Amino acid sequence: MKSEIVLYDLQHRRETILLSVGEHIEAPNWRPDGTGLIVNGDGRLFSVPLDVPTRHPIDTGFASQINNDHGISPDGNTLVISDQTEAGESAIYTLPAGGGTPRRVTEKTPSYWHGWSPDGATLAYVGNRGAGYQVYTIPVGGGHETQVTEGFDHCDGPDFTPDGTWIWFNGEQDGSVQLWRVRLDGSDLERMTDEATVNWFPHPSPDGRHVLYLAYPAGTQGHPFGKQVELRLMPAQGGKSEKLTDLFGGQGTINVPCWGPDSQAFAFVRYHQ
């Protein structure tokens, strides 16, 4: 298995391979200062500088079963991870950006992080509390969780718009997985795609113009690894999407926010068997 971290230049529609390794790595985040990426692999987190692209382990203390739902605070000072080492199921934790001891945020499990509000105060995630996976929010310091969605068979990938007024997510109803957006209080639910593809992990660009997402072939169940998939781009207010690239990937390609801070590029992972 070979994994390639790829940078996609939106203006020139051009791909550049930043790093290629003979192991399975996943889910690049772009640091808010633009200097590098965060990825995960084998239950750990790694920093990848853009100027000298190689993996540097990040100290995550006891957390050794980190999955591909991780991220960085808007000010760049804090990391968030989804890890099951302590609880046996995934819980959400924060820790210093340079590494350190994780502090638990969500008491209820399973919980998988996906979005950080632009003001740094709120986390968006999915959890299963007995009625399938729905979207929730919680203060970054922990406390009461708020359920945002209901009635979906499965939700995933919640990510905030740059003005903090909407959460985008993928939601499954009656076997169709489309992209949706909703206010933080659960109001104004709106379906944003109506396509034959199975659409996952919408990521609004920091400039508020675009939404990047992963499209599986029609009929795909869940969000598996090892599929021919497309990365697609659509206007943030809705409308026709365009295919940017196709690749072998799926799970691990763009599970988490992956835009560069200037909205001119994004990062993704492509795989080769």
ZIJO-V379997 format. One record per residue. N is the residue number from 1. PHI is phi in degrees with one decimal (999 if undefined). OMEGA is omega in whole degrees, 0 to 359 (999 if undefined). D_FIRST is the distance of its C-alpha to the first C-alpha in Angstrom with 1 decimal. Layout:
# ZIJO-V379997
N|PHI|OMEGA|D_FIRST / N|PHI|OMEGA|D_FIRST
This chain:
# ZIJO-V379997
1|999|175|0.0 / 2|-119.5|178|3.8 / 3|-114.7|177|6.7 / 4|-119.9|169|10.1 / 5|-85.0|186|13.4 / 6|-118.0|172|15.9 / 7|-102.4|182|19.7 / 8|-110.5|178|21.7 / 9|-84.1|186|25.3 / 10|-70.3|182|27.5 / 11|-64.0|184|30.6 / 12|-99.4|182|29.1 / 13|50.1|187|26.3 / 14|-132.0|179|24.0 / 15|-104.3|175|20.4 / 16|-130.3|177|19.5 / 17|-78.3|180|16.1 / 18|-81.9|184|17.0 / 19|-154.2|177|14.0 / 20|-124.5|181|10.6 / 21|-134.8|181|8.6 / 22|-90.4|180|5.8 / 23|-138.1|181|5.9 / 24|-91.2|174|6.7 / 25|-124.6|190|10.0 / 26|-145.3|156|12.5 / 27|56.5|179|16.0 / 28|-76.5|164|17.7 / 29|-100.3|175|21.4 / 30|-100.8|179|23.6 / 31|-61.7|181|26.3 / 32|-59.6|178|29.8 / 33|-85.2|175|31.0 / 34|79.0|188|28.3 / 35|-86.8|184|27.2 / 36|-177.1|184|23.6 / 37|-122.1|168|21.0 / 38|-118.8|175|20.0 / 39|-134.6|174|16.6 / 40|-123.4|176|15.5 / 41|-170.6|178|12.8 / 42|54.5|176|13.4 / 43|81.3|183|16.8 / 44|-124.8|176|18.0 / 45|-106.2|179|18.9 / 46|-137.6|172|18.4 / 47|-98.8|180|20.6 / 48|-128.2|178|19.4 / 49|-65.4|179|22.6 / 50|-75.0|184|22.9 / 51|-75.7|176|25.0 / 52|-132.2|190|22.8 / 53|-72.9|172|19.3 / 54|-145.5|184|17.7 / 55|-83.4|176|17.0 / 56|-120.9|181|20.2 / 57|-61.2|174|20.4 / 58|-105.1|179|23.0 / 59|-69.7|178|25.4 / 60|-115.9|176|25.4 / 61|58.4|183|27.8 / 62|-71.8|187|27.6 / 63|-75.3|183|24.9 / 64|-123.3|177|21.7 / 65|-127.1|180|20.4 / 66|-80.9|178|20.0 / 67|-98.6|188|18.2 / 68|-88.7|176|17.4 / 69|-109.8|184|21.1 / 70|-140.0|182|22.4 / 71|-167.7|185|24.6 / 72|-131.9|179|27.3 / 73|-66.6|180|31.1 / 74|-57.3|178|32.9 / 75|-87.1|176|34.6 / 76|78.6|187|31.4 / 77|-94.7|188|32.9 / 78|-136.5|173|31.1 / 79|-102.4|173|27.7 / 80|-125.4|182|27.2 / 81|-134.1|169|24.7 / 82|-114.3|189|24.2 / 83|-142.0|182|23.9 / 84|-114.2|183|24.9 / 85|-58.6|187|25.6 / 86|-79.8|190|29.3 / 87|-97.1|184|30.2 / 88|84.9|170|27.8 / 89|-127.8|186|27.1 / 90|-66.9|170|25.9 / 91|-125.2|183|28.6 / 92|-102.0|181|28.8 / 93|-134.6|169|29.6 / 94|-119.2|178|30.5 / 95|-157.2|180|30.4 / 96|-60.0|183|31.4 / 97|-60.6|179|29.1 / 98|-84.1|182|29.1 / 99|108.7|180|28.1 / 100|154.0|183|30.4 / 101|-83.9|179|31.4 / 102|-67.3|175|30.4 / 103|-114.9|186|33.4 / 104|-73.1|179|33.2 / 105|-106.0|183|34.1 / 106|-99.2|175|33.9 / 107|-79.1|182|35.7 / 108|-82.6|179|34.7 / 109|-130.4|354|31.4 / 110|-77.7|177|28.9 / 111|-136.7|182|28.8 / 112|-125.8|182|25.8 / 113|-68.4|173|26.6 / 114|-147.0|185|26.1 / 115|-144.5|178|29.0 / 116|-124.4|183|31.5 / 117|-63.0|183|34.9 / 118|-59.1|179|36.0 / 119|-83.8|176|38.8 / 120|78.2|189|36.5 / 121|-93.8|192|38.5 / 122|-133.7|174|36.5 / 123|-107.7|173|33.1 / 124|-112.2|185|31.9 / 125|-158.4|173|29.6 / 126|-115.4|178|29.3 / 127|-149.4|177|30.6 / 128|-111.6|180|31.8 / 129|-113.2|176|35.4 / 130|111.4|180|36.2 / 131|-125.0|183|36.2 / 132|78.7|181|32.5 / 133|-75.3|178|30.5 / 134|-123.9|179|32.8 / 135|-86.8|178|32.9 / 136|-130.8|168|34.7 / 137|-128.0|179|35.8 / 138|-155.4|172|37.0 / 139|-58.7|184|38.5 / 140|-61.5|178|36.1 / 141|-85.4|182|38.4 / 142|95.8|180|38.1 / 143|122.8|184|40.9 / 144|-75.6|174|41.5 / 145|-91.7|181|38.8 / 146|-114.0|177|39.8 / 147|-79.0|184|38.5 / 148|-99.8|183|38.1 / 149|-113.1|173|37.1 / 150|-155.3|175|38.4 / 151|85.3|175|38.4 / 152|-87.4|174|34.8 / 153|-70.6|180|32.8 / 154|-162.6|173|29.8 / 155|-124.1|177|29.3 / 156|-160.8|169|26.4 / 157|64.8|181|25.5 / 158|-66.7|181|29.1 / 159|-142.5|184|29.5 / 160|-77.8|166|32.8 / 161|-73.4|185|34.5 / 162|-65.3|175|35.5 / 163|-90.5|176|39.1 / 164|75.5|185|38.2 / 165|-96.1|181|40.2 / 166|-129.4|166|37.5 / 167|-117.7|171|34.3 / 168|-89.2|177|31.9 / 169|-160.8|170|29.7 / 170|-100.6|183|28.2 / 171|-132.2|181|30.5 / 172|-104.1|173|30.6 / 173|-139.3|177|34.0 / 174|54.1|176|34.8 / 175|83.9|179|31.3 / 176|-104.7|178|30.9 / 177|-108.0|181|28.6 / 178|-124.3|177|30.1 / 179|-93.2|182|30.4 / 180|-134.5|167|33.5 / 181|-136.0|185|35.4 / 182|-152.2|173|38.0 / 183|-69.4|183|40.3 / 184|-64.5|178|39.8 / 185|-91.4|178|42.6 / 186|88.6|182|41.2 / 187|-90.4|174|43.6 / 188|57.7|177|43.2 / 189|-58.4|184|40.1 / 190|-141.3|174|39.0 / 191|-78.8|187|36.5 / 192|-107.4|174|34.9 / 193|-130.3|175|32.9 / 194|-146.6|190|34.0 / 195|-130.2|178|31.3 / 196|-73.3|180|29.8 / 197|-69.7|178|26.3 / 198|-100.4|195|25.0 / 199|-102.9|184|25.0 / 200|-134.5|167|23.4 / 201|54.2|176|23.4 / 202|-75.0|180|26.3 / 203|-129.4|175|26.7 / 204|-63.8|178|30.1 / 205|-74.2|182|30.2 / 206|-60.1|179|32.4 / 207|-85.4|176|35.1 / 208|79.3|186|35.5 / 209|-93.6|191|35.1 / 210|-129.1|167|31.8 / 211|-131.8|177|29.4 / 212|-94.1|176|25.7 / 213|-152.2|181|23.9 / 214|-104.2|181|21.0 / 215|-117.8|174|22.1 / 216|-89.5|173|20.7 / 217|-61.3|177|22.3 / 218|-53.0|178|25.6 / 219|91.0|179|25.6 / 220|-64.5|177|22.3 / 221|-98.8|180|22.9 / 222|71.6|178|21.9 / 223|-130.8|187|19.0 / 224|-74.6|168|15.9 / 225|-84.4|171|12.2 / 226|83.4|179|10.8 / 227|-127.1|168|13.9 / 228|-77.5|186|15.4 / 229|-128.7|177|17.3 / 230|-122.2|165|19.8 / 231|-100.4|185|20.9 / 232|-124.2|182|24.7 / 233|-127.5|178|27.6 / 234|-136.0|176|31.0 / 235|-64.7|184|34.3 / 236|-65.1|179|34.8 / 237|-92.1|180|38.1 / 238|100.8|180|36.6 / 239|132.1|185|36.6 / 240|-66.8|177|34.6 / 241|-95.6|175|30.9 / 242|-130.4|176|29.0 / 243|-80.3|176|25.5 / 244|-91.8|181|23.9 / 245|-163.0|169|20.5 / 246|-118.0|189|18.2 / 247|-165.3|173|14.5 / 248|-91.7|183|11.5 / 249|-177.4|183|11.5 / 250|116.9|175|14.4 / 251|-54.8|180|14.3 / 252|99.1|185|13.4 / 253|-74.3|177|14.2 / 254|-144.6|182|17.9 / 255|-63.0|188|19.1 / 256|-128.1|178|21.6 / 257|-52.0|191|24.0 / 258|-135.2|179|22.3 / 259|-74.1|166|25.3 / 260|-67.3|186|26.6 / 261|-64.2|180|30.1 / 262|-93.8|179|31.8 / 263|64.9|180|30.2 / 264|-89.2|183|29.4 / 265|-155.7|172|25.6 / 266|-139.3|181|22.9 / 267|-114.4|174|19.3 / 268|-149.5|178|16.2 / 269|-117.8|174|12.4 / 270|-109.6|182|10.6 / 271|-121.1|174|7.1 / 272|-132.8|180|5.8 / 273|-78.9|999|4.8
